[in-house]
Amino acid sequence: MKEFLEFVIRQLVEFPDEVMISEIPSGKMTIFKLQLRQSDVGRIIGRNGQTIHAIRALLASSAARHGQRASLEIVE
């Protein structure tokens, strides 16, 4: 899931080398914390939050296939 998330996010941002994703597992729940340049945060969130909502939906679907749950948080 982490590799998939990195691939999608790196395609959207202007500075892909500065994207850092940390994975925090706890039982069946995995929390992904996303750190990136401040100017790229808007690109990830998208207009009215549509982009981040779509990324979270894809992540949840991928996690469900493996019998897990996952969430994505943007760390500023």
Residue, then its C-alpha position, 0 to 999 in steps of 0.5 A: m500500500k505504501e508503494f502505491l501511495e508514494f507512486v500516486i502522490r509523487q505524480l501529483v506534486e511539483f517536488p516529488d523528491e521531498v515527499m516523505i510517507s511514514e507508516i504507523p501500523s496498529g493492529k488492523m489499522t495503518i496510518f500513513k503520515l504524509q510530509l511534503r513541501q507547503s506549496d504542494v499541499g494544495r495540489i494534494i488536497g485539490r479543489n474542494g478536497q476532491t483529490i485527497h478524497a479520491i486518494r483516501a478512497l483508493l487507499a481504503s479500497s486497497a487496504a480492504r482487499h488485504g483485510q485491513r483499514a488505512s487512513l492518510e494524514i497530511v502533516e504540516 
